[in-house]
């Protein structure tokens, strides 16, 4: 779990400096990103947003899918979302000593504002998108993305339900091949 969290903070071969279990999590994160970025259903969602968000369309879809996962958590999670979120924060904080500074900052903010739970609300995903927009190098328009989600909610929801079971299956197969 810690490695999966670190996937966006660790570049290139830096993963080799981490303990083996964390390094496997980083590689799993990369595999999920690659699978997602090339998946036809994800691309369908993304293409709907490219005219508005350009280069950031994939990031926006990723956030929309995070929202939809939180909304439909009972269908995909083994325990309630609040219990799972608390477990995630506890697990990640156990690896605090390994986190690069930027990752530690994000985790502290993430836990303090309980992002995993807040994503279930449109206001929560809106806040996350606004925060991401402030941190982009170029104008992204992400601060307005919740409106795009509301406008095409049913389409994104349908695509998410097609996509997510497939990514879960892909992860299961990947882990079986890479224990």
N, C-alpha and C positions, 0 to 999 in steps of 0.2 A: 504494500500500500504506500509506504514512504517513497519507494522508487517511482511508482506511478505518479505520485504527486510531484516529484522532482523532475519529471520528464520535460517540462517546459523551461526548467532552470539550468539543466545540465546539457552542454553542447558537445558535439563530436565524441571523442573518445574519453572525455572526462568521467564518464560512467565507470571506467575501470578503476578509479580511485576510491570507489565506494565498496562496502562489503558486498559479497556475492548476491545475497537476497535483494538488496537495494538495487544493485546493478541490473538484476533480472527485471525488477519493476520498472526501471527506466527504459529498458529495451521493450518491455510490454507496452508501455505508454507510446513509444515510437511506432510499434506495430499497429496499435489501435489508431493512431493518427493517420498512418499510411492507408490502412484499410478504409477508414472513414473518408479521407480525402479523395479516394478513387472509387467509392461505392456509388453506383448509379442512382440510388434513392437520395443519398445525401447531395449528390450533384444536381438532382432535380430541384431540391429545396434551394440550393445555393444559386442556381441559375435564375430563379425567380427574383433574387435579391441583388444580383450583379448590377443591374442598371442603376440602382440606388446607392449601394454600398461598395461597389467595385471590388478592390483587393480585399476588403474586410468582410465580404459576403459570407465566406466560410466561417469566420469567427462568430458572426451573428447567428448563423444556423446552428453552430455548436452550442451557443447560449440558449437558443430556442429549444434545442433538444434537451439541454439540461433542465430547462423549465418543464418540458413535457414529461421527462423522467420523474421529476419531483411530483408533478400532478398525478401521475399514474403509478406512483411508487408501489402501491399495494399489489399491482399486477406483476411487478418485476422483483421486488425486494422480499427477503425472507422475514424481516422484522419491520416495525414501524419506522417511518422516516426520522422522527426525532431520536429514537434509540440508535438507529444506524448513524446519524450525524454525530451524536455524542461519541460513539465508538470510533468513528473516523478521526475526530479531533484528538481523542485520547491516544490512538495508535500513532498519529503523526507527531504528536508532542513527545512521544517516547523516543523519537529520532531527532529531536531538536538539535542535539549536539552535532549532527551531520549536515544540517541544513545550511546552504549558502545564505548570506545575509538577506538577499532579496526574497528567497523562499521563506525564511523565518518571518520576515515582515509580512508577507502575504498570508502566511498561516495564522499569525496573531490577529490580523484584521479579519480573516475568514472566520475564525472561531469566535471572536468577539461579536461579530455581526451575524453569526450562524448562517452563512451563505447557503449551505446545503438545504436548510429548511426554508430560507427566504425565497429560494428559486421557485418554490411552488406557487408563489403569488406573482401576478403581473407586475405589481409595484416593486417586488424584490428583483425581478429580472431587469426591470427598467433601471433601477439603481445600479445594478451591476454593469449594465451597458453604458450608462452615463459615466461611471467611473473608468471603464475601459476607454471610452472616447477621450477622456481627459489625458490619458497616458499615451495616446497614439502620436506618432511623429507628424502625421498628416491629417487633414480634416477627414473624418471617417463617417460622420453622420450617425454613428451608433447611438447617440443620445436620443434619436427618434425611432429607433428600431422596434420598440415595443408597439408602436402604431402599425408597423408592417406585420408583426405577429398577430395583432388583433384583426387586421384586415383579412388575412389569409389563414386564420387559426385552424380551420377544419382541414385545409390542405396540408399544413405543417404537421398537424396531429396524425393524419392518415399516413403520411410519409414516415414519421417517427415510428409508428407501430409496425410498419414494414421493415424499417431499418434496424431497430434495436434488437429484436430477436436474432437477426442475422449477425450482428456484431457480437452478441453474446456467444453464439455458436462458434464464430471465428476465434474468439478468445479461448474458449474451451479447447478447440483443436490446437491452437498455438501453444497453450500451456502443456497439453499432452505431448507435443513434439519437443518442447523446450522445458523440461522439468527443473 
